């Protein structure tokens, strides 16, 4: 991303985190004169031990010098998670610049061992995606719960785009915004990790211009490499289904992620999924 884009992303992120912190959580009175939610800039500066002017410049996206120690204080003041701290450092210090801009892998890049894992997770819909949230692998359960990705052109197999483009996903997920937010938190983590890859800025610009509801969800999204989400689906054939989403990083030469939807143990989701797959085998 360009320097200007990077600084704007840093500004937006700091504003969003500041708005998410309640004064009472840091020992400050709520007050009646607060016109916006969250902390004031001067309060963040006080908590971080920096001058109000310097923090204001940082949040405004000015190109100023920052140090790791000061950023750490700001991260603590804004109660950032480990992943959010990494994102802050990547944008403020361009620490993600060491990651090479690699060409996208084709679906055939999935190793035989990973393909075997997909097959073994028979009753857990599983999707393998790359660092751009492009879908490069899936199992039969995922094809039946979500959609048959093999029928889509390779260039259209991007999970973020599909969540907004395909009505099947919006009808499927009862808590659709939570469903989307989980993927956006992963996408934002990649965005900070690969700060030199212009593709991310182009993709976000495209999504902002094409899907108005993307803007709000993107601005609200957190940063997480492995969000733990419980999802309720209303499947057209199976009815109500409950899944726990577990996101795992696949270590190796390619930057892949394994998203596993495990049927909730206190539901009949697994039984419904088995029946769904058996019916397909009989047809």
C-alpha angles and dihedrals in degrees: 000000000000120000091251092050091048092052091047090051089050091050093050092047095051092048092050093049093046091051090051095057116088115216091231091059090064096040098263126129116255092227127191100249098068108122095184132038122260131019129336119243093248090053092054089048091051093049091048095045096239133118118275091232093053093049091047090054090049093050091046089059097247117164099248133147116266133181131214092241093054092045089052090055091050091048090053092047090053092045093237123183122233092265092047090052090053090050092050092050092046092055098038098042100022088235090155090066090091091070110094120234098245126192115254117267121239119235089257088068090082108109121237090246092054090047088053090053089052091053093047092054087071098154096035113078104228133187128190114207136177130231091280092052090253111155110239101162143014141165131239093263091057091050090055099041096043114013139296100274091189089073091060123083111254092247091058096053097099113130096210093051093044092054089062101032104043115069089202090075094048091050092044102052115065089192093040095159091055089047091053094042091058092057093041091055089055091045091051090052089055090045091060093041095055101040093156096056108100090195091081094056092046091049094048091048089051093049093047092052096043104037117039093191089058091070097061095043092046093051091048096046121115127214118256134148091199115023115188106219134172111211132194116206129190101206117199092229105021101038121210115018129174123205138178111219115218118183118201131185113232108221117217141078093313125062099236132156130206116212110194122191106202117194110246110256094223093055138067091242095117092051090050091048092051090051091048092053093044091053090053091051091052093051 
